[in-house]
Amino acid sequence: MGILGGVLITMRLRGAELGPGLAWRDLIGLAMLGGVGFTVSLLVSGLAFSGTELETAKTAVLAGSVCAAFLGGLVLRRRGRSYAR
């Protein structure tokens, strides 16, 4: 959400436009892949939690990263097929 929101705000404030051949669906896929970067949250959760809570937080962060990678890859793969046609 942050990556996509940042692009939208920048476009509105600066009057920018998407480049030729680039669609919003492409940006959505790239923003989803950005969710993999949440592994930094592992460090924060290590400082904030301990015991069972830490294990739960680690599992949630890693599950979110895997979901982000899968969904982003799925969207971009479909877009790649569309461009190939």
N, C-alpha and C positions, 0 to 999 in steps of 0.2 A: 504494500500500500504506500509506503514511504517513497519508493523509487518512482512509482507511477504518479503519485501526488506531486513529487518534486518536478517531474517533467511537465505536468499540466500547469503548475504554478509558473514555471519558467516560461512556458509558451504564452501564457496569458499576460505576464508582466513584461516580457521582452518582445512580444509580437512574433515569436518564432513559429515556424511551421515544420511539419514532418518532411524529411527529405523524400525525393522521388523514389518510389519503390518500397517505402517503409510505411507500414500500416499500424494502427493501434493494436491489432492482435499481436504483432511482433513485439511491441513494447510490453504488452501484458505478459507474454512468455518470458521475456528477459527479466521483468520484475519478479516473476515467480522464481526464476533461478537465483535471484538475489537473496531469496529466503534461506539459501544454504549458508549464507554468511552469519546466521544467528548462532553459530557454534561459539561465538564469543560469549554468549550467554552461559556457556558451561563454566567459564571463569567466574562470572558474577554469581552464579548459583553456588559454586564452590565456596565463595566467601560468605554467602548469606545463609546457607543451610548446612545441616549435618545429619548423619544417620539416614533414616528412611526417607526423610524429606529431600535430601540431596539426591538419592537414587531416583526418586520420582521426578525431580526437576531435570536430571540428566536424561532420563528416558523421554520426557516430554520434548526437550530441546532436540534430541537426536531424531525423534519421530517427526517433528516439524520440519527438520532439515531434509529428511528422506522424502517426505510428502512434497516439499517445495521442488526438489530435484526431479521427482517423478512427474508432477503436474507441469512444470516448466518445460521439461523435455518433451512431454506429450504435445503441448501446444506448439512448440517450435518445430517438432517433427511434422505435424499436420500442415503448418505454414510452409515448411520446406517442400512438401509434396505439391502444395498449391503453386509455389513458385516454379517448380520443375515442369508443371504443365504449361 
